[in-house]
Amino acid sequence: MDESGKPQGPQDAQESAAAPETADVPATADDGPRDGGAETGKDVRGEDVPEKDVRGESVPEKDVRGEDVRGEDLPEKVTPPPAGGRPAVTPGSVDGAANGRRGPGGGILMGKPFGVPVYVAPSWFLVAALITWVFGGQLERVLPELGAARYLVSLFFAVAFYASVLVHELAHTVAALRFKLPVRRIQLQFFGGVSEIEKESETPGREFVLAFVGPLLSLVLAGVFYGAMYLVEPGTVPGVLIAGLMISNLIVAIFNLLPGLPLDGGRMLRAVVWAVTGKPMTGTVAAAWVGRALAVAVLIGLPLLTHTGALGNERPEIGGVDSLTDALLAAILAAIIWTGAGNSLRMARLRAHLPDLRARTLTRRAVPVEPSLPLSEALRRANEAGARALVVVDGHGVPTAVVREASIVAVPEHRRPWVAVSGLAQELKEGMRVPAELAGEDLLDHLRTTPATEYLVVEDTGEIYGVLSAADVEKAFVAAMARPS
């Protein structure tokens, strides 16, 4: 469900977007001159800009791929998961609408219900083996006549249990598709399932419904299995399986309804606070702190309840195997809840700063050059204009390509008079023209659609404004993540 990152300290998004001055074409991420009193030239916008030297080094090529703030590989972009209260992993069939940016895989593809791929992660097999072993031990006490066959019955139970988890996730998925929210995939994994919904709900009402449908379906399944218990003989294999599925779905529903992020109940609480205050950030903060309190309660309370027999079990010896198992389970659940709550806070903070990512302010100044112009002359013109990018234009001044910074770096200085800029340029494809007013998630979505290292930024009139580097957007994204709310 959520994300964790490595903050780099508060800094302005524009400042973080500017590359070191050792670049081939000096960086100016803002619209005004940075150095007072410096000699000026003209860029493609006709503005006076300070002249800077062109060095023989540059920032290494980066695209919007790489790693996001959680340390996960991003598919051809830097796209922040819509945050708020969207956790990515939930404990014990506890789900959530994750917005992580993982690759298209993530396990074994089982199918595509409603057009959404469903994957089984490798960690599921570990959980399935654990459930088979634990449930098999219970069957030995209830149905000793099964012998070794009890483990086959237990394996069936593990598969059936995760099938009910899938139904839980499909409820979130159907609701999201109903609200026209794209769903990347569903993944069954350790301690539950994940529905990766790519966008945030637009209203608190939709957020509440999207969170509530999962536990609701688990309650419905528990009711269905409860009714089925009257159709089978108690003390038989079908009777034990149905009773186990009824209890497990009931536990899933109740646990998910606990009012703290990253659980569904936390998202419901977030929606209520959002509706009352009108501020989704306030809802996220409230639900995340309740989630952290819930994590502490699980860490301390679950072993105590088990030891005192409050859950209807026999009181185990302190220090026994059962006590250690309960403590370990409580620690795992508490860690997942605590981490998910913290990640929800970080993602909400990122969402609050996303509007700072504006194409206009992150754009590098650029100069237009002819395709046959030698690279050394093109860099000289860029240096005079205080620009940091080159745009290749045809005989009518229409832009046809942008020169890739990494390609410039790769050309030794002594060869630059003999290399034409056309050989270093990337042809402008559909989607590589970015409106200057694009900002926030709209900007990131645009870059995700057409992955590239540089983009041509244009005004509404079609006039060239400059060049946007994917590396600058990545730096600004990380800086936004590190800034305080």
Secondary structure by P-SEA (a helix, b strand, c coil): ccccccccccccccccccccccccccccccccccccccbbbbccccbbbbbbbbcccccccccccccccccccccccccccccccccccccccccccccccccccccccccccccbbbbbccaaaaaaaaaaaaaaaaaaaaccccccaaaaaaaaaaaaaaaaaaaaaaaaaaaaaaaccccccccccccccccccccccccaaaaaaaaaaaaaaaaaaaaaaaaaccccccccaaaaaaaaaaaaaaaaaaaaaccccccaaaaaaaaaaaaacccaaaaaaaaaaaaaaaaaaaaccaaaaaaaccccccccccccaaaaaaaaaaaaaaaaaaaaaaaaaaaaaaaaacccccccccccbbbbbcccccaaaaaaaaaaacccbbbbbcccccccbbbbaaaaaacccccccccccccccccccccccccccccaaaaaaaaaaccccbbbbbcccccccbbbbaaaaaaaaaaaaaccc
